[in-house]
Amino acid sequence: MILRIRTKAGTWRLEVEGPQTTIGAVKQLIEQQKNVQAAQQTLSKDPKGDKPLDDAATLQQCRLGDNGAMVHLIVGEAVALPPPPQKEDRGIKGAARVKIGADGKITATEYDDYCSSKGFRPGQAALGDIKKAWTLTDFLEMDDQFNFKIKRQEKAFCHGVSLDSNACVSFQAYVQQLGWRRQRVGYLYGSFDDEKNVTVEAIYEPPQEASERGFELLEDDRAEDVAALAALLGLQRVGWIVACPPREEGFILSGEEVITAALEQLEAADGVNETPFVTVRVSVAETGEASFEAYQVSKQCMAMVAEGALAPDDDNLTSVLVHETYTAIVEGKRAEAVDTPFFLCNVPVKQHQSSCYASKFPKENRLVPQTRDDLKELLKQSRSATGNFVDALADFGVLLFLMSFPDIFDRQGFVPAVCASVVDRAVPLDEGYGLILASFSGLDF
């Protein structure tokens, strides 16, 4: 597969074995092909390099497993990046251009400095370094790739989203316990229909660190379990949700949230394509009531994020910065930053109560850990109400909790069998599995 490496000297295309390639292996390939020492490399999904990728993580784990995925390379100021491979210029030796100063001394200019002064755009090679002969048409066609006339998209691709009320209450209640003082992120699992509507049945909250101003998603050791469980239940990832502290009127999503939404849509659509994948925002009003709103980012926003043209603005959360290589035209004027509402499309929201799934079990990755006593209480209530355990097990959080004990609840027999009973209540749960559950939780059978 091809991995695009975005640098100050342009974008490189790097051929890697596949999604299981580690970040460390990518750095070694860059060192071999571009002569940039691996120890001097920082690979990141954001242009500033504030969130460096772990060398041991695979591209798939970093959500860079798609062909053509882009990663940003940041190196120290003293490190010279090689020029684009297509250049043919005898004035360039390695990564530096030889020049004669006013005093007659011969000096070398680092390639980054040369590009900043001679490149046809910041971070790009000089025209003569790309090819020798240019026509006006050639130049305009190339330059147009770096221009974006910002336009509002009239309609979202998604026609509507229905949220499970129990899952929403659980998510909202936890943020309320934190006093709405920090953000919270979750992944939405459910289904798409042929009319481009989304139905959400469960929310999974990945490992994360958050503050009032932003969030950071951490490496998730349970990611494969979550994907496997969703597949067994016939669910897929249909969106993501972010809880925000109270914001002033007009402040909908921050630059970081808009870029995250674009990355999520790009992954769901396998590129800059239409997808019903939705972003849900929950916040609290002055009355203390929580409100749920849904959005998608425009196709233009997806394209700009795919090219690495946008970055969060730490000084103004309501906008995104435009990378210096690119030009954004907003309402006829060049803009160094774009207000996030330009990229947002509203999606109608409604709620339903799932006929299949519950959301009573404590959620993963919260301050209070899940315990066997939580499972015992849930199984006890279910048995008293219906005489069996299936209703208690019809909870994404419960099933994921059980999967964390693979020596007891095996992935080949127990988990698929329980999921089959959850999806189709006409399929009885084997009595032996009930005995295992009762013994594990400490419940008298």
N, C-alpha and C positions, 0 to 999 in steps of 0.2 A: 504494500500500500504506500501511498504518497503522503508524507507529512510536510506541511508548509512551515518554514521557519522564518518568522518575521524579525528582521534586524534593522538597524539604522542604515545599513548599506543596501537595503532592498529585501525581497523575499526569496528564500532559497527553497528549492524542492528537494526533499530528502526521501530516498526510498528505504523503507524499513520492512521488516519481515511481516509484521501484522500487529493487531491490537494488543497482543501479549508482550510486545517489546517493552522493556523497562525504560524509564527516563534516563537511567545511567547508561544504557546501551545507546540511546539516542545521542547522548553527549559524546560517547566514544566515536560514533559515526561522524559527528560534526568535527571532532578533532582530526580524524583521518582524512576527511574530504576538504575541510576548510582551514585546517591548521590553527584552530583556536583551542587552547588547552582545556580539557574537561573541567579541571579545577577552577578555571576562570569563568566558567559558564553558569548562568542562572537561567533556567527555563521556567516560564510562568504562563498562565492563561491570560493574565492581564498585562497590558503594555508597560506598566511601571515596574513590574516585577515584585510587587508587594506580597504576593502569595506564591513563593517558589514551590515547584513540584518536587516531590520526594524521589530520590534516585531509585529507590527500591520499588516504587509504584509502577504499574503497567499503564500503557496508554489507555487501555480499556477502563481501568480504575479511575484514571484522571478524566474520563469522559472525552477522550481524544481518539477513540477507536475507529472513527469513520474515515474513509479515504478522503484526503484533502483537508483534514483538520489542521487548524493553525495553532502554533505555539510561539510565544515571544521569547527571543534570546536577548538577555542583558549581560553585558560584559563590563569589566572595569574600564575606566576612562583611558588607562594607559595601554589597553589592548587594541590593536588595529585589526579591523575586520577585512577579509579579502574582498577585492572588487568583484562585480558580477562576472560570471564565467564567459559571457559572450564578448567581453571587451577585448580589443586588440589595440594596444597603445604602448609603444616603446618608451614612452615617458614615464610609465609606471613600473616600478621594480618591487615585486612582492606586494606589500600593502601601502606603499608610499610613493608619492610623485616627487621627482627631483626638480628643484627650481633654483634659480640664481637670484640671490638677494641684491638689494641696492648697493651693498658694500662689496659685491663680487663674490661672496662666499656661496658655495653650493650647499644647500640644505635639503631636507626631505620633509614633505608635508604628509601627515597621516591621512589615510584615505577618508576617514570621517570628516576631517577638516576640509579636505578637498571637495567632498560632496556638498558640504554645507555652503561653500562659496561658489562652486562651479556646477553643481548638480542642477538638472532642470527643475527639480523640486527637492526640498529638504529630505535628506535620507536616501535620495535616488542618485544614480550615476549621472555623469555629464552626458549630453547627447552624443558627443563624439566617442564616448566610451562604449555606448550601446551599439551604434553602427555609424559608419562614416558618412553615408549619404542620406539626407532627409528631404522629404517634400513637405509642404505645408499640411497636406492631407494626412500624411503619416504622423506628423507631430500632433495634430488636433485629435486624431483617433486615440493616440497613446495618452495624451494629457486628459482626455475626457474620462478615462478610466478612474481618475483621481478626483473628479468633480461630482458633487452630490447636490442637486437642487432639492431642498427639503420640502416634501409635500405631505400633507395629512392624508392618511388612507381613510376613505369614507366609511367602509364597513369592515368588520372583523371577519376572518375566515370561519370562526366558530359562531354558530347561530344562537347558542344558549348553553348554560351549564346548570345542572341540578345537583345540589349538594346534600349529602346525607346529614340530616339535622343532628343525629347523635354524635357523629364524628366531629361536626362543627362545634357542638357544645363542649366536648372534651378538649378540643384544641384551644378554644377561646377561654375556657375556665382556667387552664394552666397559665396562660398569659396574664389573666386577671389576677391569679395568685402572686404573680411577679410584679403586680402593680402597674402593668403596662409600661414598665420602665426599660424593657429591652425587646428586641425583635425576636421572632421565632419563625422558623421555616419548616415546612413539611412537604412531602411529595403526595400527590393525589393519585389514587388508583381507582379505576372503574372501567368505563367503556365509551367508545364512540359509536354513533349510529350513522346510517346512510345520509341523514339530513344534516350532518356536521354538528350534531348536538353532543354534549358531554354529560355523562352521569357518573358522579363520584360516590363510591361506596366505602372507601377507607382512606385514612391519612397515616402515612409513615413519617416519623420525625427523625431524621438522620443525626449523627453526632455533629455538634456545632458549638461555636462560641459566638456570643452576640452582645451588643450594647444597644444603646438608644439610637445610635447613628448608623449602625450597620451590622453585618454578620459575616462569619467565616465558616464554611462547611468543611468539616474535618474528614480525614480518611475513614471510610466506613468498612469495617471488617465484616459486616453483615450484608453488604450489598448483594452478593450472590444469593444468599438465603432469601432476601426480600424478592429478588427477581424470580427465583424458583417457586416461592410460595404464591406469588401473583399468578404465575403461569398455571399452577395447579388449580387455582380458583377461577381461572378464566378471566382474570383482570389484567389490565395493562396500565402503564403510567400515562395519565391523561392531562396532567397539569402539576402545578406547584402552588403553594400557599405561603404568604408571608404576613405575619402579624406586625403591625407598626404602632408605636406610641402615638398619642394624639399629635396631629399636624395642623398647621395653619391652612386655611381655605385655599384650594388650588394646588396644594402639594399632594400629589397622588402617589407617584412612585419615584424613588430616588434614581440617580444615574446608575448606581450599582445594581439596583433592582431591575431597571430596564435592560441593562446589559445581560444580567442573569436570565431574564425572560427571553431575550433574543437567543442566547446560547441554548436554552432549553428547547425553544421552537426549532432551532437549526438541527438539533439532535433528533427531535421527534420527526421532522420532515426529511431528514437525511439530506440537508442542504437548504438553499434558499427556495423553498417550495411552500405551498399552502398546507396548513395543518390546523386541526381544531384545538390543538394543545393550548391550554388556558392558564393564565396567571390570576390567582385569587388574592385579594388584599382584604385583611380584616383589621379594623381599628375600633376605637371607642369614641363615642360622642360625649359631649358635655353632660348629657343626662345619665351617662354610665352604661348606655346600651351599645352593644357591639354591632357593627354593620359589616356586611360582606359585599364586596364589589369584585367584578371580574373584568379582565382586560386581555388583549393580545397586543403585541408590538407589531408595527407595520412590516411589510416585506422589505421596504427600504432600510429600516433599522436592522433587520436580519442581515442584509447584504453588507451594511457598514460594519457591523460587529464581526462578520465573517472575514472581512478584510483587515480587521484590526484598526479601524478608523476612529473608534470611539473609546473613551476612557472615563472613569468616574471623576467628578470634580469635587475634591475634598473641601473646597472653599464655598461651594454652592451645591447642596445636595439635590436641588431641583433641576440640575442640568447635567449634560455630558460634555466633556471636552472633545474637540476634534483634533486628531493627530495632525502634526504639522505637515506631514506629507500630503494630506488631503485638503480639499476646499469644500466647505459647506456654504451653500447660499440659502439664506432664510429671508423670505419676503423681499427678494431682490438685492440683499446685502450679504457680503461675506461675513461669516460668523465664526469665532473661535470656539464657541460653545453653543449648544442647542438645548432649549428647554424640553424636558422629557415629555410634556403633553403632546408635542408634535408627533411623537412616535406611537401614541396610545390609541387603541380602538376599544370602545365599550362593548361588553358582552352581557346580555341579559342573564340575571341570576334568579333561580328559584330553589326551594328546598323540598326534600322528600324524606320520608322515613323508610329506610331500607327494609324490604321484606325478607332479606336473607341474612344481613350482617348486623351485629351489635357493636358497641364501642364502650364497654364497661371496664375492661381490664386496664390497669395502669399502663401508660405508654412507656416505650423504651427511650433511653437517652434523656431522661428527666432527672431532676435532683434527687427524687426518692426512687430507689431501685425497685424493680419487680421482685416478688417473693413467691414461694410455694404457698404461703398462707393466702395470698391474693387469689391464687388458682383454686385453693380449697374452698374458699368462700363462694366463688363463682360457680364451681361445680355443685356445691351444696344447694345453692339457690335454684339452679337449673333442674336438679333431680327432684326437688320439692315441687317445682312448677309443672314439669312435663314427664317426670319419671326417667329421663335420660340426660346424657351430657352434651348432646349435639348443640343445643342452643347456646350453651356456655362456650363451646368451641368455635362457634360462628363469629369469631372476632379475630381480625387480622393480628392484633397485638398478642392474643393468647397463642395462636398458632406459631408466631415467630418466637415467642418465649419457649415453647416446647421444642422448637428446632435448635435451640441453643444447647440441648441435651441429646446429641445424636446417638450416644451409647444406649439411651433408654428408649427414645422415640426415633426409630430408624427411618431413613429417607426413602427406602424402597418399599416398605410395607405400611408402617403406621401412618406417616404423614399423608401419602396419597389416599389412603383409605378414609382418613378423617376428612380430608378435603372433599372427597367424593360425597360423603354423607352431608357435609355442610351445603354443598352446591345443590344436591338433590336429596331432600329430606326423606324421600321414599326409599333411599338406600340406607339400610340399618347399619349402625355401628357395631362392629364385632364385640361381643361381651368380654372377650379377653383384653381388648384395648381399654375397656372401661375399668377392668381390674388394675391394669397398669397405671392408669390415670389416678385412681383412688389411692393406690399404694404410694405413688410418687408425691401426691399432695398431702398425704396423711389423713385422708377421709375414710371413715368406716364404710365398707361396701355392703 
